Amino acid sequence: MKKMLKVSSVLAIVAGIVFVVGGLWGICFTYKNVARENIITPEDASIPNKAVRGPMTLKSQGDIIRFHTLNTTGGKTYAEMPRQIVKLDSAGKPILDAEGKEVMVPNDARNMWVTATTLTTALNLGIVTYVFSGFMVFLGLISIWTGSIFCILSKKYE
């Protein structure tokens, strides 16, 4: 029993250290990659005029991108808009082709959603990375604690 507790103790502590180091590396990696983009939240964000670094500023930036995109598209999301729209002249009348059919052009407002979705997905991924890395640190600390308890218990069997 003593040998099993000692081996379990060492394994739990080593695994805990690996988790803590991996989690801290994940936090540092995410921070560095977010920081190098030099993003500052706009004045109308929930956290205004702050450098985007941690999960809260990442969320604030993602939310304001979505807010601005919805304002630009009249409250419509990508899936709610047509792929193409009728091309209009300066008077607002449809332009017709040689056959009398309306000329269709790509819907730039819909295309804007592709960019907005890409940006918000990257920001949300940063949030998930922070949470996952923090969870790894937490599990690592629990594992180190468990290993320490096993070590103490193994000494009772001496």
Secondary structure as a PSIPRED ss2 file (coil, helix, strand):
# PSIPRED VFORMAT (PSIPRED V4.0)

   1 M C   1.000  0.000  0.000
   2 K H   0.000  1.000  0.000
   3 K H   0.000  1.000  0.000
   4 M H   0.000  1.000  0.000
   5 L H   0.000  1.000  0.000
   6 K H   0.000  1.000  0.000
   7 V H   0.000  1.000  0.000
   8 S H   0.000  1.000  0.000
   9 S H   0.000  1.000  0.000
  10 V H   0.000  1.000  0.000
  11 L H   0.000  1.000  0.000
  12 A H   0.000  1.000  0.000
  13 I H   0.000  1.000  0.000
  14 V H   0.000  1.000  0.000
  15 A H   0.000  1.000  0.000
  16 G H   0.000  1.000  0.000
  17 I H   0.000  1.000  0.000
  18 V H   0.000  1.000  0.000
  19 F H   0.000  1.000  0.000
  20 V H   0.000  1.000  0.000
  21 V H   0.000  1.000  0.000
  22 G H   0.000  1.000  0.000
  23 G H   0.000  1.000  0.000
  24 L H   0.000  1.000  0.000
  25 W H   0.000  1.000  0.000
  26 G H   0.000  1.000  0.000
  27 I H   0.000  1.000  0.000
  28 C H   0.000  1.000  0.000
  29 F H   0.000  1.000  0.000
  30 T H   0.000  1.000  0.000
  31 Y H   0.000  1.000  0.000
  32 K H   0.000  1.000  0.000
  33 N H   0.000  1.000  0.000
  34 V H   0.000  1.000  0.000
  35 A H   0.000  1.000  0.000
  36 R C   1.000  0.000  0.000
  37 E C   1.000  0.000  0.000
  38 N C   1.000  0.000  0.000
  39 I C   1.000  0.000  0.000
  40 I E   0.000  0.000  1.000
  41 T C   1.000  0.000  0.000
  42 P C   1.000  0.000  0.000
  43 E C   1.000  0.000  0.000
  44 D C   1.000  0.000  0.000
  45 A C   1.000  0.000  0.000
  46 S C   1.000  0.000  0.000
  47 I C   1.000  0.000  0.000
  48 P C   1.000  0.000  0.000
  49 N C   1.000  0.000  0.000
  50 K C   1.000  0.000  0.000
  51 A E   0.000  0.000  1.000
  52 V C   1.000  0.000  0.000
  53 R C   1.000  0.000  0.000
  54 G C   1.000  0.000  0.000
  55 P H   0.000  1.000  0.000
  56 M H   0.000  1.000  0.000
  57 T H   0.000  1.000  0.000
  58 L H   0.000  1.000  0.000
  59 K H   0.000  1.000  0.000
  60 S H   0.000  1.000  0.000
  61 Q H   0.000  1.000  0.000
  62 G H   0.000  1.000  0.000
  63 D H   0.000  1.000  0.000
  64 I H   0.000  1.000  0.000
  65 I H   0.000  1.000  0.000
  66 R H   0.000  1.000  0.000
  67 F H   0.000  1.000  0.000
  68 H H   0.000  1.000  0.000
  69 T H   0.000  1.000  0.000
  70 L H   0.000  1.000  0.000
  71 N H   0.000  1.000  0.000
  72 T H   0.000  1.000  0.000
  73 T C   1.000  0.000  0.000
  74 G C   1.000  0.000  0.000
  75 G C   1.000  0.000  0.000
  76 K C   1.000  0.000  0.000
  77 T C   1.000  0.000  0.000
  78 Y H   0.000  1.000  0.000
  79 A H   0.000  1.000  0.000
  80 E H   0.000  1.000  0.000
  81 M C   1.000  0.000  0.000
  82 P C   1.000  0.000  0.000
  83 R C   1.000  0.000  0.000
  84 Q E   0.000  0.000  1.000
  85 I E   0.000  0.000  1.000
  86 V E   0.000  0.000  1.000
  87 K C   1.000  0.000  0.000
  88 L E   0.000  0.000  1.000
  89 D C   1.000  0.000  0.000
  90 S C   1.000  0.000  0.000
  91 A C   1.000  0.000  0.000
  92 G C   1.000  0.000  0.000
  93 K C   1.000  0.000  0.000
  94 P E   0.000  0.000  1.000
  95 I C   1.000  0.000  0.000
  96 L E   0.000  0.000  1.000
  97 D C   1.000  0.000  0.000
  98 A C   1.000  0.000  0.000
  99 E C   1.000  0.000  0.000
 100 G C   1.000  0.000  0.000
 101 K C   1.000  0.000  0.000
 102 E E   0.000  0.000  1.000
 103 V C   1.000  0.000  0.000
 104 M E   0.000  0.000  1.000
 105 V E   0.000  0.000  1.000
 106 P E   0.000  0.000  1.000
 107 N C   1.000  0.000  0.000
 108 D H   0.000  1.000  0.000
 109 A H   0.000  1.000  0.000
 110 R H   0.000  1.000  0.000
 111 N H   0.000  1.000  0.000
 112 M H   0.000  1.000  0.000
 113 W H   0.000  1.000  0.000
 114 V H   0.000  1.000  0.000
 115 T H   0.000  1.000  0.000
 116 A H   0.000  1.000  0.000
 117 T H   0.000  1.000  0.000
 118 T H   0.000  1.000  0.000
 119 L H   0.000  1.000  0.000
 120 T H   0.000  1.000  0.000
 121 T H   0.000  1.000  0.000
 122 A H   0.000  1.000  0.000
 123 L H   0.000  1.000  0.000
 124 N H   0.000  1.000  0.000
 125 L H   0.000  1.000  0.000
 126 G H   0.000  1.000  0.000
 127 I H   0.000  1.000  0.000
 128 V H   0.000  1.000  0.000
 129 T H   0.000  1.000  0.000
 130 Y H   0.000  1.000  0.000
 131 V H   0.000  1.000  0.000
 132 F H   0.000  1.000  0.000
 133 S H   0.000  1.000  0.000
 134 G H   0.000  1.000  0.000
 135 F H   0.000  1.000  0.000
 136 M H   0.000  1.000  0.000
 137 V H   0.000  1.000  0.000
 138 F H   0.000  1.000  0.000
 139 L H   0.000  1.000  0.000
 140 G H   0.000  1.000  0.000
 141 L H   0.000  1.000  0.000
 142 I H   0.000  1.000  0.000
 143 S H   0.000  1.000  0.000
 144 I H   0.000  1.000  0.000
 145 W H   0.000  1.000  0.000
 146 T H   0.000  1.000  0.000
 147 G H   0.000  1.000  0.000
 148 S H   0.000  1.000  0.000
 149 I H   0.000  1.000  0.000
 150 F H   0.000  1.000  0.000
 151 C H   0.000  1.000  0.000
 152 I H   0.000  1.000  0.000
 153 L H   0.000  1.000  0.000
 154 S H   0.000  1.000  0.000
 155 K H   0.000  1.000  0.000
 156 K H   0.000  1.000  0.000
 157 Y C   1.000  0.000  0.000
 158 E C   1.000  0.000  0.000
